[in-house]
Amino acid sequence: MRLLGLVFVLIAWLPAASGQTISALAWLDDPEGALDWEQARDAEQWTGYEGLLSRGYGASVVWVRVTLQSEAGSRTGSDELHILRMQPAYLDEVMVFDPAAAGQPALVVGDHHHPALDPIRGPAFYYPVPQSAATRDLFLRLQSTSTRQLLLDLHDPRSLATAETRQRVLSAGYLGVICVLIVWAGFHWLLSRDRLSGIFALSQVAALLYALCALGYLRVLWPDHWPVWMLDDYLSVMAMLAVAISVTFHLRFLLEFDPPRPARLV
């Protein structure tokens, strides 16, 4: 679980090269979820931030204002698209409001919406942004029962391919470490029948199954004819299972040292 968080932190450090850039980010809390994008735009309580937005668990809606600015000397033709990438892939719903879309959501994505409906199908959420010479804002409405984290970056198609490859290398490395631990602990359990090794192997299997969804792999592989609620419930079940088995392993591990009774109660 901690390594999964490290993967997202490393992703945030990856540079994005493009003809236009994200020049500013700000967030706004909407406790009742009653604001439309125009009311959110005109609100005065915006709070600027950089990098990864992390608002934890909560029922309130979070609005994010993304300010886009073209770089000097960049091409600004209307046919030049850039891609706004939104991560992680386990958010329930993200609505993108673009003033150019006449007030309607330009995009609605999340794990409550089937990945086959995404304009670009991949391990994250993507919004194609027409390049503009003028500075302008996009507004994102985020609502999720999972931890409300949001990492945004902007790419042209070429730099997006590079960033996606880097991310896949980091993700594959993380999954590879888990697989090595599963094989090692599994063989150790087969040879010794050590209960602690068996529990550790099960905890790593659960972590692997959870990571496949949290890192977005299942969004790419999910069959078009399978209902999306199964994908959402899978993540919730695997998150609880991974935590439960991990806690069980750590408790069993500490008991191996035969701590005094007061320490056991703690």
C-alpha positions in Angstrom: 0.0 0.0 0.0 2.8 2.4 0.9 4.7 1.5 -2.3 1.5 2.3 -4.3 1.5 5.8 -2.8 5.2 6.1 -3.7 4.3 5.3 -7.3 1.9 8.1 -7.5 4.4 10.5 -5.9 7.0 9.6 -8.5 4.5 10.1 -11.3 3.9 13.6 -10.0 7.5 14.4 -10.5 7.5 13.4 -14.2 7.8 16.5 -16.4 5.1 17.3 -19.0 6.2 18.9 -22.2 3.6 20.6 -24.3 2.7 23.7 -26.2 0.4 24.9 -23.4 0.8 24.3 -19.7 -1.1 24.3 -16.5 -0.1 27.6 -15.0 -2.2 27.5 -11.8 -4.4 25.1 -9.8 -7.0 25.8 -7.1 -9.6 23.9 -5.3 -13.0 24.7 -3.7 -15.0 22.7 -1.2 -18.7 22.3 -2.0 -20.2 20.7 1.1 -23.7 20.3 -0.2 -22.8 19.6 -3.8 -25.2 22.3 -4.9 -23.0 24.6 -7.0 -23.0 24.5 -10.8 -19.8 25.4 -12.6 -20.7 29.1 -13.0 -21.4 29.5 -9.3 -18.1 27.7 -8.6 -16.3 29.9 -11.0 -17.5 33.1 -9.3 -16.9 31.8 -5.7 -14.2 33.6 -3.7 -13.0 30.7 -1.5 -10.7 29.2 -4.0 -7.4 27.8 -2.5 -4.3 27.5 -4.7 -2.2 24.3 -4.6 0.6 22.5 -6.5 1.1 18.9 -7.4 -1.2 16.3 -5.9 -4.5 17.4 -4.4 -5.4 15.2 -1.5 -8.7 16.0 0.4 -9.0 12.7 2.1 -12.3 10.9 2.6 -15.5 12.9 2.7 -19.0 13.4 1.3 -18.5 16.9 0.0 -17.9 17.8 -3.7 -14.5 19.2 -4.5 -14.1 21.6 -7.4 -10.8 22.1 -9.1 -9.9 25.1 -11.3 -7.3 24.4 -14.0 -5.7 27.5 -15.6 -4.2 26.8 -19.0 -1.6 29.0 -20.6 0.1 28.7 -24.0 3.9 28.8 -24.0 5.6 31.5 -26.0 6.3 30.5 -29.6 4.0 27.4 -29.4 1.6 26.5 -32.2 -1.9 27.5 -31.4 -3.9 26.1 -34.3 -7.3 24.8 -33.5 -6.4 21.4 -34.8 -3.6 21.0 -32.2 -5.0 18.9 -29.4 -3.6 18.5 -25.9 -4.6 15.9 -23.4 -5.4 16.7 -19.8 -4.6 13.5 -17.8 -6.5 12.9 -14.5 -5.4 10.3 -12.0 -5.9 8.1 -10.1 -8.3 5.7 -11.9 -10.4 4.8 -8.9 -12.3 8.1 -8.5 -16.1 7.6 -8.6 -16.9 10.6 -10.9 -15.1 13.6 -12.4 -17.0 16.1 -14.5 -15.0 18.4 -16.7 -16.7 21.8 -17.5 -15.1 23.7 -20.4 -16.6 27.2 -21.0 -16.3 26.4 -24.7 -18.9 23.6 -24.2 -21.8 26.0 -23.6 -22.2 25.1 -19.9 -22.7 21.4 -20.3 -20.2 18.9 -18.9 -17.7 18.4 -21.7 -16.7 15.0 -20.1 -18.0 12.7 -17.4 -15.6 9.9 -16.3 -15.0 7.7 -13.3 -15.4 4.2 -12.1 -19.2 4.7 -12.0 -19.0 5.1 -15.8 -18.0 2.3 -18.1 -14.5 2.7 -19.5 -15.8 1.9 -23.0 -17.5 5.3 -22.9 -14.2 7.2 -22.3 -13.0 9.3 -25.3 -9.5 7.9 -24.7 -9.3 4.5 -23.0 -6.4 4.0 -20.8 -5.2 3.5 -17.2 -6.2 7.1 -16.3 -8.9 9.6 -17.4 -8.2 11.9 -20.3 -9.8 15.1 -21.7 -8.7 16.3 -25.2 -8.2 20.1 -24.9 -8.0 22.2 -28.1 -5.0 24.4 -27.9 -5.7 28.2 -27.5 -3.5 31.3 -27.6 -5.5 32.8 -24.7 -5.2 31.9 -21.1 -8.4 30.1 -20.0 -9.8 27.9 -17.2 -11.3 24.5 -17.0 -13.4 23.4 -14.0 -13.5 19.9 -12.6 -16.2 18.6 -10.3 -14.8 15.7 -8.2 -17.0 13.4 -6.1 -15.9 10.0 -4.7 -16.4 7.7 -1.8 -12.7 6.8 -2.0 -10.0 9.2 -0.9 -10.4 12.3 -2.9 -7.0 12.6 -4.6 -6.4 14.2 -8.0 -3.2 14.5 -10.0 -3.4 16.5 -13.2 -0.9 17.0 -16.0 -1.2 18.3 -19.6 0.5 16.8 -22.6 0.6 16.9 -26.4 0.2 13.4 -27.9 3.9 12.7 -28.1 4.8 13.7 -24.6 1.7 11.8 -23.3 3.1 8.6 -24.9 6.4 9.2 -23.1 4.8 9.9 -19.8 2.5 6.9 -20.1 5.5 4.6 -20.8 7.4 6.0 -17.8 4.4 5.4 -15.6 3.9 1.9 -16.9 7.6 1.1 -16.1 7.1 2.3 -12.5 3.8 0.4 -12.1 5.3 -2.7 -13.6 8.2 -2.5 -11.2 5.9 -2.2 -8.3 3.8 -5.2 -9.5 7.0 -7.1 -10.2 8.2 -6.7 -6.6 4.8 -8.0 -5.3 5.0 -11.0 -7.6 8.5 -11.8 -6.4 7.3 -11.7 -2.8 4.3 -13.9 -3.6 6.6 -16.6 -5.2 9.1 -16.4 -2.4 6.5 -16.6 0.4 4.5 -19.3 -1.5 7.5 -21.6 -1.9 8.6 -21.0 1.7 5.1 -22.0 2.9 5.1 -25.1 0.6 8.4 -26.3 2.0 8.0 -25.4 5.7 4.2 -25.1 6.1 4.9 -22.0 8.1 1.6 -20.3 8.8 3.2 -16.8 8.9 4.6 -17.3 5.4 1.3 -18.4 4.1 -0.5 -15.3 5.5 2.2 -13.1 4.0 1.8 -14.7 0.6 -2.0 -14.2 0.8 -1.5 -10.5 1.8 0.7 -9.9 -1.2 -1.8 -11.6 -3.5 -4.5 -9.3 -2.2 -2.2 -6.3 -2.7 -1.6 -7.4 -6.3 -5.3 -7.7 -7.1 -6.0 -4.3 -5.5 -3.1 -2.6 -7.3 -4.3 -3.9 -10.7 -7.4 -1.8 -10.3 -5.9 1.1 -8.4 -3.2 1.6 -11.1 -5.8 1.5 -13.9 -5.0 -1.8 -15.5 -8.5 -3.2 -15.1 -10.0 -0.2 -16.8 -8.0 -1.1 -19.9 -8.8 -4.8 -19.8 -12.5 -4.6 -18.6 -14.7 -6.3 -21.2 -17.3 -4.0 -22.9 -20.2 -6.3 -22.1 -19.4 -6.5 -18.3 -21.3 -4.1 -16.1 -19.3 -1.3 -14.6 -20.7 -1.8 -11.0 -18.6 -4.9 -10.8 -15.5 -2.9 -11.5 -16.4 -0.4 -8.7 -17.3 -3.1 -6.2 -14.1 -5.1 -7.1 -11.9 -2.2 -6.0 -13.9 -1.7 -2.7 -13.8 -5.4 -1.8 -10.1 -5.8 -2.7 -9.1 -2.7 -0.7 -10.8 -4.0 2.4 -9.4 -7.5 1.9 -5.9 -6.3 1.3 -6.0 -4.2 4.5 -7.6 -7.0 6.6 -5.0 -9.6 5.6 -2.1 -7.1 6.0 -3.2 -6.3 9.5 -3.6 -10.0 10.3 0.0 -10.7 9.1 1.5 -7.8 11.1 -0.3 -9.0 14.3 0.9 -12.6 13.7 4.4 -11.3 13.0 4.5 -9.3 16.3 3.2 -12.3 18.3 6.2 -14.3 17.0 8.4 -12.3 19.3 6.2 -13.3 22.3 5.7 -9.8 23.6 4.5 -9.3 27.3 0.8 -9.3 27.9 0.4 -5.5 28.2 2.0 -5.1 24.8 -0.4 -7.6 23.3 -3.4 -5.6 24.6 -2.0 -2.5 22.8 
